[in-house]
Amino acid sequence: MAMEDDIKTEITMLVVKKGWTKKQLVQELAKRLDKKYTQSNFGNKLRFETIPYKEIKLIADILGYDIEFVDRNKK
């Protein structure tokens, strides 16, 4: 994904690609984090780009993705 994409756009695209809804993702996040996690809370974290990396990794896992850092100098 392009560097100019914000986290909200990127996560939305991944959710859609997997045929999920944000509501389903939020419910699974709440279950795995064992805490109250609302769509409003999730939306605010995305909008203000305050979502912790731990949760980004969990979202990737839930949706079946791996996060990989690629050395641009070795492409």
HUHUNOR-V884495 format. One record per residue. N is the residue number from 1. RES is the residue in one letter. NEAR is the number of other C-alpha atoms within 8 Angstrom. D_LAST is the distance of its C-alpha to the last C-alpha in Angstrom with 1 decimal. Layout:
N:RES:NEAR:D_LAST / N:RES:NEAR:D_LAST
//
This chain:
1:M:4:15.6 / 2:A:4:16.0 / 3:M:5:16.6 / 4:E:4:20.2 / 5:D:8:21.1 / 6:D:8:23.6 / 7:I:8:24.0 / 8:K:9:27.1 / 9:T:8:25.4 / 10:E:10:22.5 / 11:I:8:25.0 / 12:T:9:27.4 / 13:M:8:24.9 / 14:L:9:24.0 / 15:V:13:27.7 / 16:V:9:28.6 / 17:K:7:26.0 / 18:K:7:27.6 / 19:G:6:31.1 / 20:W:9:32.2 / 21:T:8:34.1 / 22:K:9:33.6 / 23:K:7:37.0 / 24:Q:8:36.0 / 25:L:12:32.9 / 26:V:12:35.2 / 27:Q:10:37.7 / 28:E:9:35.2 / 29:L:11:33.9 / 30:A:12:37.6 / 31:K:8:38.3 / 32:R:6:35.4 / 33:L:6:35.9 / 34:D:6:39.7 / 35:K:6:40.6 / 36:K:5:41.7 / 37:Y:10:38.8 / 38:T:9:39.8 / 39:Q:9:38.2 / 40:S:6:39.3 / 41:N:8:37.8 / 42:F:10:34.5 / 43:G:8:34.6 / 44:N:9:35.4 / 45:K:10:32.5 / 46:L:11:30.1 / 47:R:8:32.0 / 48:F:6:32.1 / 49:E:10:28.7 / 50:T:7:30.4 / 51:I:8:29.2 / 52:P:6:28.3 / 53:Y:6:25.0 / 54:K:6:27.1 / 55:E:8:28.2 / 56:I:9:24.8 / 57:K:10:23.8 / 58:L:9:27.1 / 59:I:10:26.7 / 60:A:11:23.4 / 61:D:9:25.3 / 62:I:9:28.2 / 63:L:9:26.3 / 64:G:6:24.4 / 65:Y:7:20.9 / 66:D:7:18.7 / 67:I:6:17.0 / 68:E:4:13.7 / 69:F:4:11.9 / 70:V:4:8.1 / 71:D:6:7.0 / 72:R:5:5.6 / 73:N:4:5.8 / 74:K:4:3.8 / 75:K:4:0.0
//
